[in-house]
Amino acid sequence: MEQAVVTAAPAMRAGTVLPYADASFEQGVAGWTKVSGVATIARSTPWGTYALDGSYALTMSSATATASTIRSARFPLPAGSGGLGFRVQFGEIVTAGGWTTTRGIRWYDAADTDLGVTTAAATAVPAPNWWLLSSDQTAPAGATQAAVELTLTATTTSSTIQLDRVALWQALPLITSVPQATSASITVTLRELDIGDLITVYRVTDDGKRTLVRGPNGLLDGSVTVTSDLMVIEDYEAPLLTPVSYRVEFLDPVTGGVQTRTGSQVTVPHPDVNEAWLKDPGAPQRNTKVLVKTAPNWQRAVEQAAYRVAGRRNAVVLSDVRGGLEGELVVWTRTDTERAALHWLLDPGHVLLWQAAPGMGVSDMYVSVGQITEGRVGGPATEPWREWSLPLTEVDMPTTVGVGGSAGRTWRDILTEFASWEAVRDEYATWEDVFLDRRIGG
């Protein structure tokens, strides 16, 4: 043996209220009970015979063609769940006979009072193979707890069905895009993803132009495999003051099937047109905003050779393609903090993204910065303003650079705000809520 590890059991879905034992049945049927009917429930046997997750499933068998109801234990819901939509999902495979199912959620208040069950219409369970079935329900006012309740009706005698990967979570939009003013970025949250798919993410402007969005390992260009049902993308290269939306494509590498999602339009705010952003695509924590004194006067170099032929008035000129823009950007920093931030951004010598407000005659541009000059603007020695001359050379967008940090909420921010991890758990319902700073009751 080698590389043996012990890790926390994964959640079936991001935000699910069911713990692993009640969702995957690796140690038995946990808190599941039969409420009515003649069916029996037990953990599948032997090891590895039936499983959508792990090595076991819940086996439900009915000797007669009748209905039976099973129910999970009840679990606490996030604060303020009353009136919100929830989704119940489970995997099933029919191993004998046939079944119909009614998928429901039973609700309880803080005093453990039963508020009733909400269900979808009964449907035939598809066969063969494993299927993921789901149903959306709305929590009644005052609901603080819930249990998954399934009514399964055998359509023939001696019917058997296996259940696995049960989850119950708040049904949030499949894709949300939120602009972040302080970092001039957009946070894109993708939910309920199929693990194993290949993902492509485009940023789309009003003119229909698509640009690939950057992920942790480079551009999300269809070569990246989905490893979790939740993905959060911080897009620091979205243009300023320009409506954009996001188009996401998923490719199933086995079947070749493609699914797409499209989000609503959002805009990155930029209140002061005299300021511009200089950003490091791979290290957004270094991004900084500067006050522009003088925009560049552009030059475009070209490699040429002129040959003067004897007896001919005009020269023969051989020319390569004209190069990109080159010019000098002059900016000011107004405080020692801004000066240190600009040094920190320029230190690694990475390709940068220069972004100015629309209408300034300058498009977003990836640039390489040459030898810089930091000069004083006059006045006393304690004057904090500095004037910077930044020679810029236009370059192509880096494609293999991945986002290696965050300009927004980090673990250091959380440790600064809370005395312990227990305090963090008391304040947030899920890790997604920690990332987005959505506090319980907030």
Secondary structure, 3 states (H helix, E strand, C coil): CCCCCCCCCCCCCCCCCCCHHHHHCCCCCCCCEEEECCCEEEECCCCCCCCCCCCCCEEEEECCCCEEEEECCCEECCCCCCCCEEEEEEEEEEEECCEEEEEEEEEECCCCCEEEEEECCCEECCCCCCEEEEEEEECCCCCCEEEEEEEEEECCCCEEEEEEEEEEEECCCCEEEEEECCCCEEEEEECCCCCCCEEEEEEEECCCCEEECEECCEECEEEEECCCCCEEEEECCCCECCCEEEEEEEECCCCCCEEEEECCCECECCCCCCEEEEECCCCHHHCEEEEEEECCCCEECCCEEEECCCCCCCCEEEECCCCCEEEEEEEEECCHHHHHHHHHHHCCCCCEEEECCCCCCCCCEEEEECCCEEEECCCCCCCCCEEEEEEEEECCCCCCCCCCCCCCCCHHHHHHHCCCHHHHHHHCCCHHHHHHCCCCCC
